[in-house]
Amino acid sequence: MSQAELVAEQDRQDRQDRQRHRPGVAGTVTLFRSELVTTFRRWRTLALLGVLALIPVLVGIAVRIETGGGGTAGGDGGEGPPFISQITNNGLFLVFTSLMVTLPFFLPMTVGVIAGDSVAGEANAGTLRYLLVAPAGRIRLLCVKYASILVFCLAATLVVASFALATGAVLFPLGDVTLLSGTTVPFSEGLLRALAIAAAVALSLTGLAALGLFISTLTDSGIAAMAATVGLLLMVQIVDTIPQLDAVHPYLFTHHWLSFADLLRDPVYWDELVKNFGLQALYAGVFGSAAWARFTTRDVTA
């Protein structure tokens, strides 16, 4: 066999080897499972989830102490977060109150930390180049990273909701739920609405997750990416509270976050919810594309 034939045969075998080891659906599932295990085994992740779990417990205990004599939380002046005055009558409202309390800062902060560290943390630890040599493929790896962040969004929301429900069941009575529209529904329907609200809250964080992923592709420092994501979150929330900037408020990813309360109406008000989900999809598309453009052209193997 001539030298040219040997080279051609070697090239053919190399192509076959690459095709054989190219990760398909099974490889993607394995990579995704590995990413989830890595994310949820970190002490930082467990600590963040622990803090989220503690918040509804503290809120429930505070309401119980304040209303030990059977009064109404928040007093006659209606002070405190929305829904807090109904907790003493129905512990299920502790779920709604806890999500209302954690959504402006605590939940998005934890998502910002996880998203900001997703790519930058790998680069800083020196493991990113090995993931790409695997070969996972940059687009595939980026999609797996984003999917794992979305799973964390849902997990974090469910942690708040489940601990709030458990605390509410222990400290307060459970029963039929009076919605914001005045309609009373069975506890089973109220529980389904609570689950729908948790899903809506998790979906509300998808835009921030994409933003954090994009920021994570810009640097090799996980700490810098996490700080930038959380800092940008705080800046957007401050802008959203300035009346003089109300023209830009509808375009901020935080603006419609509290629209999940409309799921407690009969019939459900969908306008604000649809605006929220549409805005999150827009942010996910824009910053997901930006992350793809940055990551696919970035030199991470040097």
C-alpha positions in Angstrom: 0.0 0.0 0.0 1.4 3.4 -1.0 2.1 6.3 1.3 -0.9 8.2 0.0 -3.2 5.2 0.5 -1.9 4.8 4.1 -2.7 8.5 4.8 -6.1 8.2 3.2 -6.9 5.1 5.3 -5.7 6.8 8.5 -7.9 9.8 7.7 -10.9 7.5 7.2 -10.3 5.7 10.5 -9.9 9.1 12.3 -13.2 10.2 10.9 -14.9 7.0 12.0 -13.4 7.3 15.5 -14.7 10.9 15.8 -18.1 9.8 14.6 -18.1 6.9 17.0 -17.2 9.0 20.0 -19.3 12.0 19.1 -21.9 12.3 21.8 -25.5 11.8 20.7 -28.6 11.9 22.7 -27.2 9.4 25.3 -24.0 11.4 25.5 -26.0 14.6 26.1 -28.1 13.0 28.8 -24.9 11.7 30.5 -23.3 15.1 30.3 -26.5 16.8 31.6 -26.7 14.3 34.5 -23.1 14.8 35.4 -23.6 18.6 35.3 -26.6 18.3 37.7 -24.6 16.1 40.1 -21.7 18.5 40.1 -23.9 21.5 40.7 -26.0 20.1 43.5 -23.1 18.4 45.3 -21.2 21.7 45.8 -21.3 23.0 49.3 -22.1 26.5 48.0 -25.3 25.2 46.3 -26.4 23.3 49.4 -25.8 26.4 51.5 -27.8 28.6 49.1 -30.7 26.1 49.2 -30.4 25.9 53.0 -30.8 29.7 53.3 -33.8 29.6 51.0 -35.3 26.8 53.1 -34.8 28.8 56.3 -36.6 31.9 55.1 -40.2 30.5 55.1 -39.5 28.9 58.5 -38.5 32.2 60.0 -41.4 34.0 58.4 -43.8 31.3 59.8 -42.3 31.5 63.3 -42.4 35.3 63.3 -46.1 35.3 62.3 -46.9 32.6 64.9 -45.2 34.6 67.6 -46.9 37.8 66.6 -50.3 36.2 66.4 -49.9 33.9 69.4 -53.2 35.2 70.8 -55.1 34.5 67.6 -54.7 38.0 66.0 -54.0 39.0 62.5 -50.4 39.2 61.2 -49.4 42.7 60.0 -51.7 44.5 62.3 -54.6 46.7 61.3 -52.4 48.8 59.2 -51.8 46.0 56.8 -48.0 46.1 57.3 -45.9 43.3 56.0 -45.7 41.4 52.7 -48.9 40.6 50.8 -50.8 37.5 51.9 -49.2 37.7 55.4 -52.5 38.6 57.1 -54.1 35.4 55.7 -51.5 33.0 57.1 -53.1 32.6 60.5 -56.3 31.5 58.8 -54.7 29.2 56.3 -51.1 28.0 56.4 -51.1 27.6 52.6 -50.7 31.4 52.4 -47.3 31.0 53.9 -46.2 29.5 50.5 -47.4 32.6 48.6 -45.9 35.0 51.2 -42.5 33.2 51.2 -42.3 33.3 47.4 -43.3 37.0 47.5 -40.6 37.7 50.0 -37.8 35.7 48.3 -38.4 36.6 44.7 -37.2 40.2 44.7 -33.7 39.3 46.0 -33.0 35.9 47.6 -34.1 33.6 44.8 -32.6 35.6 42.0 -29.4 36.1 44.0 -28.9 32.3 44.2 -29.7 31.9 40.5 -27.2 34.7 39.7 -24.5 32.9 41.7 -25.1 29.5 40.0 -25.4 31.1 36.5 -22.4 33.3 36.9 -20.2 30.4 38.0 -21.4 28.0 35.3 -18.7 28.6 32.7 -16.3 31.0 34.4 -15.9 28.5 37.3 -15.0 25.7 35.0 -12.5 28.0 33.2 -10.9 29.1 36.5 -10.6 25.5 37.7 -9.1 24.4 34.4 -11.8 21.8 33.7 -13.5 23.6 30.8 -10.8 22.7 28.3 -11.2 19.0 29.2 -15.0 19.2 28.8 -14.5 20.5 25.3 -11.8 17.9 24.4 -14.2 15.1 25.6 -15.6 16.0 22.9 -18.8 17.6 24.3 -19.0 20.4 21.7 -19.3 24.0 22.6 -23.0 24.4 21.7 -23.9 21.2 23.4 -22.0 22.1 26.5 -23.6 25.6 26.6 -27.1 24.1 26.3 -26.4 21.6 29.1 -25.1 24.4 31.3 -28.2 26.5 30.7 -30.5 23.5 31.3 -28.8 22.8 34.6 -29.3 26.4 35.7 -33.0 26.1 34.8 -33.3 23.0 36.9 -31.7 24.9 39.8 -34.3 27.7 39.3 -37.1 25.1 39.7 -35.3 23.3 42.6 -34.7 26.6 44.5 -38.4 27.7 44.0 -39.7 24.3 45.1 -37.4 24.4 48.2 -39.0 27.6 49.3 -42.6 26.4 48.5 -42.2 23.0 50.1 -40.6 24.3 53.4 -43.3 27.0 53.5 -46.0 24.5 53.1 -44.5 22.2 55.8 -44.1 25.1 58.2 -47.6 26.4 57.5 -49.1 22.9 58.1 -47.3 22.7 61.5 -48.0 26.2 62.8 -51.3 27.1 61.2 -54.6 25.4 60.1 -55.1 24.3 56.6 -58.4 24.4 54.7 -60.3 26.0 51.9 -58.6 28.9 50.2 -60.2 32.3 49.7 -58.7 33.8 46.5 -58.0 37.4 45.9 -61.2 37.7 43.9 -63.2 36.5 46.9 -64.0 33.1 45.6 -63.4 30.2 48.0 -61.9 27.0 46.5 -61.1 23.6 48.0 -57.7 23.1 49.6 -56.7 20.7 46.8 -57.3 23.4 44.2 -55.4 25.9 46.3 -52.5 23.4 46.4 -52.5 23.1 42.6 -52.5 26.9 42.3 -49.5 27.0 44.7 -47.7 24.5 42.5 -48.6 26.6 39.4 -47.3 29.7 41.2 -44.0 28.0 42.0 -43.6 27.1 38.3 -44.4 30.7 37.3 -41.8 32.0 39.7 -39.2 29.5 38.3 -40.0 30.6 34.7 -39.6 34.2 35.8 -35.9 33.5 36.5 -35.1 32.1 33.1 -34.1 35.6 31.7 -31.7 36.2 34.6 -30.3 32.7 34.1 -29.5 33.5 30.4 -28.0 36.8 31.4 -25.8 35.2 34.1 -24.7 32.5 31.6 -23.6 35.2 29.1 -21.7 37.1 31.7 -20.0 33.8 32.7 -18.6 33.4 29.2 -16.9 36.8 29.4 -14.4 36.0 32.1 -12.4 33.2 33.7 -13.2 34.4 37.2 -16.2 32.8 38.7 -16.3 35.3 41.5 -16.2 38.2 39.1 -19.0 36.7 37.0 -21.2 36.0 40.1 -20.6 39.5 41.4 -21.4 41.1 38.0 -24.6 39.1 37.7 -25.9 39.9 41.2 -24.8 43.6 40.8 -26.6 43.9 37.5 -29.7 42.4 39.1 -29.6 45.0 41.9 -29.1 47.8 39.4 -32.1 46.7 37.3 -34.3 46.4 40.4 -33.2 50.0 41.5 -34.1 51.3 38.0 -37.4 49.6 38.2 -38.3 51.6 41.3 -37.4 55.1 39.9 -40.6 56.8 38.7 -38.7 59.0 36.3 -37.6 55.9 34.3 -41.1 54.4 34.0 -40.7 54.4 30.2 -38.1 51.6 30.4 -39.8 49.6 33.3 -41.9 47.3 31.0 -38.6 46.1 29.3 -36.8 45.1 32.6 -36.8 41.4 33.3 -37.8 42.1 36.9 -40.8 44.3 36.2 -43.5 41.5 35.9 -42.0 39.1 38.5 -44.9 39.6 41.0 -47.5 38.9 38.4 -47.8 35.3 39.8 -50.3 36.7 42.2 -52.8 36.8 39.4 -53.0 33.0 39.6 -54.9 33.5 42.8 -57.8 35.1 41.0 -60.9 33.6 39.6 -60.8 33.8 36.7 -57.0 34.0 36.3 -55.7 37.3 34.9 -53.3 36.2 32.2 -52.2 39.6 30.7 -49.3 40.3 33.1 -48.3 36.7 33.2 -48.1 36.4 29.4 -46.1 39.7 29.4 -43.7 38.2 32.0 -43.2 34.9 30.2 -42.7 36.7 26.9 -40.2 39.0 28.3 -38.3 36.2 29.9 -38.3 34.3 26.6 -36.9 37.4 24.9 -34.1 37.8 27.4 -33.3 34.1 27.2 -33.1 34.3 23.4 -31.0 37.5 23.3 -28.5 36.6 26.0 -28.5 32.9 25.1 -27.5 33.9 21.6 -24.9 36.3 22.9 -23.5 33.5 25.1 -23.3 31.2 22.1 -21.6 33.9 20.0 -19.0 34.5 22.7 -18.4 30.9 23.7 -18.0 29.5 20.2 -15.3 32.0 19.4 -13.5 32.1 22.7 -10.1 30.4 23.1 -10.5 28.1 26.1 -8.1 25.4 25.2 -4.9 27.4 25.3 
